[in-house]
C-alpha cells in the first residue's frame, strides 16, 4: 500500500513538473513543428504489471503536445492502444483492486479520447468474454489485423519496450 502511495505521489509530481522542462530557457531545446498525431500503441507484455510503465509512454506522447508551444487539445490527437498480452487482465472488472492505479489512468486517458482495444483471440485464450471488460474497452477480432489496418490508415506504430530497472538513475548517472 505504501509503495502504491509513493508511486502515485511520484506520478503526480512528475506530471505537474513536466512543464518545467519545456518552460525554462534552454537554447539546446528544439521545437520540431509537430502536427496533430495519429498513433497506435502495441501493448504486448510478458507480465501484467508492465502496463503501468507502458502507460507512461502515452503520457510521454501527449504531455509535450498539450503543452506550449504546441497546445494541442486532446481531441486533435488520434490515439489507439491495442492490448493483447498478459496485461489484458488489467482491463477486466474483476481485477480492479489489483490494477486500480492503471485502470484509473486508463479511464483518464479514455476521457481524453484515447481508445483502448483488446484482441478477441487473446481474450478467448485467457477465458474472458466481452462482459468481463470495462465498457470503454473495444473488443476487436485480432490484434494483428487491427495493427496492420491502422498503419495502412497512416497511424504511427509505437511498441513500448518495458524492461526491469536494475539500477537507479543515481547509480548510473
VEXDO-920674 format. One record per residue: z, x, y of N, C-alpha, C, O in turn; residue in three letters. Coordinates in steps of 0.1 Angstrom, whole numbers, plus 2048, in hexadecimal, padded with zeros to 3 digits. Each point is the difference from the previous one (the first is absolute). Example, Ala and Ser with C-alpha at 12.3 -4.5 7.8 and 13.67 -1.06 7.14 Angstrom:
# VEXDO-920674
84E8847C78007F780C80080980C80780A800ALA 7F27F280B80080980B8087F880B80180580BSER 
//
This chain:
# VEXDO-920674
8008087F48007F880C80080980D7F97FD809UNK 80F80D7F680180980C7F28078027FC80280BUNK 7FE8027EA7F38078017F67F68067F8805808UNK 8087EF7F47F77F68068027FE80F7F7800808UNK 8168007FC8037FF80E7FB80C8087FB7FF80BUNK 80780D7EF7FB80C8067F18008027FB80380AUNK 7FE7F87EB7F28008017FB7F680B7F6803807UNK 8107F27FA7FC7F680A80380580E7F87FE809UNK 8138097F980380680D7F680B8037FB80080CUNK 8028087EB7F580A8027F37FA8037F9804809UNK 8037F17F07F47F98027FF7FB80F7F6801807UNK 8157F87FD8017FB80D7FF80B80B7F87FE80AUNK 80F80D7F47FF80A80A7F38068017FA80380AUNK 8007FF7EA7F28067FF7F67F78077F8804808UNK 8097EF7F57F77F68068017FF80F7F6801808UNK 8167FF7FD8027FF80F7FE80D8077FE80080CUNK 80380B7ED7FE80D8077F18057FE7FD80A805UNK 7FB7EE7F47F28057FE7F980180D7F7808801UNK 80C7EF8087F980180D80380D8087F7805808UNK 8148017F580480C8077F680B7FE7FD808809UNK 7FE7F97EB7F680B7FC7F37FE8097FB80A804UNK 8017EA7FE7F47FE8078027FF80F7F6801808UNK 8167FC7FD8017FD80E80380D8087FE80080CUNK 80880B7ED80380C8077F38078047F67FF7F9UNK 80A8098127F48088037FE80A7F58098087FDUNK 7EC7F87FD7FD8097F57F18048027F77F97FBUNK 80681380A7F28048037F88027F37F4800800UNK 8138017F47F88027F47FD7F37F97F98007F6UNK 80D7F580F7FE7F37F97F37FA8057FE7FE80CUNK 7F98007EB7F37FB8037FF7F17FC8027FD7F4UNK 7FA7FA8157FF7F27FC7F17FD7FD7F87FD809UNK 8058037EA7F37FC7FB7FD7F28048097F7800UNK 7EB8068057FD7F28047FF7F67F47F57FD7FDUNK 8168007FD8007F77F57FA7F28038027FB80BUNK 7F87FF7EB7FC7F280180A7F87F78078067F8UNK 7F97ED8098097F87F77FC8047F17F58027FDUNK 8167FF7FB7FF8057F37FD7F57F68057F5801UNK 7F380E7F47FE7F87F48048097F57F88097FCUNK 8137F47FD8058097F68057F87F48057F5801UNK 7F98107F38067FB7F480880B7FA7FB80B7FDUNK 8127F38008098097FA8007FD7F17FF7F57FCUNK 8018167FC8007FF7F280E8057FB80280C7FFUNK 8067EA7FD80E8047FB7FF7FF7F17FE7F67FAUNK 8058168008008017F180A80B7FD7FB80C800UNK 8117F17FD80B80A7FF8068007F28007F67F9UNK 8058168048078017F380E7FC8008068007F5UNK 8007FD81680D7FB8018017F580B7FB80280BUNK 80B7F37F28007F580A80780380D7FC7FB80AUNK 80E80E7F680780380C7F780880A80380080CUNK 7F18057F07F78078097FA7F780A7F9805809UNK 8087EE7F57FA7F680A80780280D7FA7FF80BUNK 8138057F580780380D7F980B8087FD7FE80CUNK 80080D7EE7F980B8077F27FC8037FB80380BUNK 7FE7F57ED7F27FC8037FF7F780C7F6801807UNK 8147F77FB8007F780C80180880D7FB7FB80AUNK 80A8117F580080980C7F18048047FD80280CUNK 7FB7FE7EA7F28048037FA7F58087F7802809UNK 80C7F17F57FB7F580880680280E7F87FF80AUNK 8158037F780680380E7F980B8077FE7FF80CUNK 7FE80C7ED7FA80B8067F27FD8057FB807808UNK 7FF7EF7F27F37FB8058017F780C7FA80280AUNK 80F7F47F58017F680B80780480C7FD7FC80BUNK 80E80C7F480880380B7F880880B8017FC80CUNK 7F880F7F17F980680B7F57F78067FD80180CUNK 7FD7F67EC7F67F78068067F58097F97FC809UNK 8138017F48077F580880680680D8027F980AUNK 8008147F680680780B7F580580A7F48007FDUNK 81080480F7F780680A7FA80D7FA8078077F9UNK 7ED7FC80A7F77FA8097F77F47FA7F87FA807UNK 80A8047EC7F77F67F98047F28037F87F7803UNK 8158067FB8057F28027F97F57F97FE7F6805UNK 7FE80D7EF7F97F67F780A7F67FC80B8037FBUNK 7F27F08078087F67FA7FE7FF7F17F58037FBUNK 8157FA7FD7FF8007F27F47F77FB7FA8047F6UNK 8037F28117F57F77FB7F28078027F67FB7FAUNK 80981180C7F48078017FF80B7F57F6807800UNK 8147FA7F88008097F57FE7F77F38077F67FEUNK 7F080E7FA7FD7F87F38058097F57F98097FBUNK 8137F48008068097F68047F87F38057F5801UNK 7F78107F48037FA7F380780A7F77FD80C801UNK 80B7F07F68078087F77FE7FB7F28047F57FDUNK 7F68137FB7FD7FD7F280B8067F780280C800UNK 8057EC7F980C8047F87FD7FE7F17FD7F47FCUNK 8038177FC7FD7FE7F280780A7F77FC8027F4UNK 80F80481180880A7F880E7FA7FD8027F4801UNK 8078147FB80E7FC7FD8077F980C8097F87FEUNK 7F280B80E8067FA80C7FE7F18018057F9808UNK 7F28027EF7FE7F17FF80D7F87FF8017F5804UNK 8098127F580C7F97FE8087FD80D8087F6800UNK 7F581180A8077FE80D7FB7F38078077FB809UNK 7EE8007F37FA7F48068037F37F87FB7F6803UNK 80E80B7F38047F47F980E7FB806809808803UNK 7F87EB7FD80B7FA80680D8047F980B802806UNK 7F57FF7ED80C8037F880680E80380B8037FEUNK 7ED80680880480E80380480280F80080B805UNK 8027EA80280280180E80C8098047FF809808UNK 80C7F67F180C8088037FE80F7FE804808808UNK 7F57FB7ED7FD80E7FD7F680680A80280C803UNK 7F57EC8037F68068098017FA80E7F67FF807UNK 8167FC7FD8017F980C7FB80780C7F87FA808UNK 80B8137FB7FA80780B7F18008007F97FE80BUNK 8018057EA7F18007FF7FA7F28027F77FE808UNK 80F7F87F27FB7F28028017FC80E7F77F9806UNK 81480A8018027FC80E7F58078097FB7FA809UNK 8028137F47F68078087F27FA7FD7F87FE809UNK 8067FE7EA7F37FA7FD7FF7F38077F57FD805UNK 8157FB7FC8007F38077FD80380F7F87F8806UNK 80E8127FF7FD80380E7F18048027FA7FB809UNK 80180E7EE7F28038017F77F47FE7F67FF807UNK 80E7F97F07F87F47FE7FF7F780C7F67FA804UNK 8168058038007F980D7F780680A7FB7F9809UNK 8028147F67F78068097F17FE7FC7F7804808UNK 8077F67ED7F37FD7FB7FB8097F57F47FE7FBUNK 81480B8007FC8087F48017F87F48097F97FDUNK 7EC8087FB7FF7F87F38058097F47FC80B7FFUNK 80B7EE7F98058077F37FA7F97F48027F47FFUNK 7F78147F97F87FB7F58068067F380380C800UNK 7FE7EC7F68048057F37F57FE7F57FA7F5800UNK 8048147F87F68007F58057F67F580B8027FBUNK 7ED7F48028047F77F58018077F38077FB7F7UNK 7F180F8078008077F380E8077FF8068007F5UNK 7FE80781680D8077FF80B7F57FF80A8037F9UNK 7F57F280E80A7F67FF8027FB7F280B7FE7FBUNK 7E98007FE8007FC7F280780A7F78087FD7F8UNK 7F481080B80680B7F880F8008018078047F7UNK 7FF7F881580E8008028077F37FC80C7FE800UNK 7EB7F97FB8067F37FC8027F680B8087F77FEUNK 7F380B80E8027F780B7F57F68017F58017FBUNK 80F7F380B7F77F68048007FE80F809805806UNK 7ED7F47FF7FF7FF80F80D7FB80680480580BUNK 8037F27EF80D7FB80680B80A80180A7FE807UNK 7F580D7F280A80B80180080780D809807804UNK 7EB7F98037FE80780C8037F880D8007F4800UNK 80381380B8037FA80D7F37F98047F58037FCUNK 80D7F380D7F47F88057F68088087F47FD800UNK 81180E8067F78088087F78097F87F7807805UNK 80C7FA7EE7F88097F77F47F87FB8007F57FBUNK 7F48128067F37FA7FC7FD8077F280080C7FFUNK 7FE7EC7F77FC8057F37F18017FF7F97F6803UNK 8028167F97F18027FF7FD8037F28088057F9UNK 7EB7F98037FC8027F280380F7FB8048027F5UNK 7F880881380180D7FC80280A80C7F97FE80AUNK 81080B7F580280A80A7F38088027FC80380CUNK 7FE8017EA7F48098017F57F98077FA805809UNK 8037EF7F37F57F88078037FD80E7F8800809UNK 8157FE7FA8057FD80E7FE80C8097FB7FF80BUNK 80980C7EF7FF80D8087F18038037FD80480CUNK 7FB7FB7EA7F28028037FA7F680A7F8804809UNK 80B7F07F57FB7F580980380480F7F77FF808UNK 8168047FB80480280E7FA80D8057FD80180CUNK 8018097EB7FA80C8057F17FE8047FB805809UNK 7FF7F27EF7F27FD8037FF7F780D7F57FF805UNK 8167FB7FF8007F980D80480980B8027FB80BUNK 7FF8127F380380A80B80E803802804807809UNK 8057F57ED80E80380180380F7FC7FA8047F6UNK 80E80381180480D7FC80B7FF7F58087F7801UNK 7F78117F580A8007F580A80B8037FD80B802UNK 8107F07FD80B80A8018087FE7F38057F57FDUNK 7FD8167FC8088007F480C8098027FF80D7FFUNK 80C7ED80480C8098028048087F47FF7FC7F4UNK 80481180F8058097F580F80180380480580AUNK 8047F67ED80E80080180680A7F67FF7FF7F4UNK 80780C81280780A7F780F7FF8028057FC80AUNK 8028097EC80E80180180380D8087FC80B7FDUNK 80C7F280E80380B80980C8087FA80A7FB7FDUNK 7F381280180A8097F980880880A80B8047FDUNK 7EF7FE80F80780880B8007F880D7F77F8802UNK 81480A8058017F980D7F780780A7FC80B7FEUNK 8007EE80D7F880680A80780C8067F980A802UNK 8147F57FF80780C8067FF80C7F77FF80C804UNK 8017F27EE7FF80B7F77F280780080080C7FEUNK 7F67EC8057F38067FF7FA80480E7F6807801UNK 8117F58097FC80480E80480D8037FD80680BUNK 
//
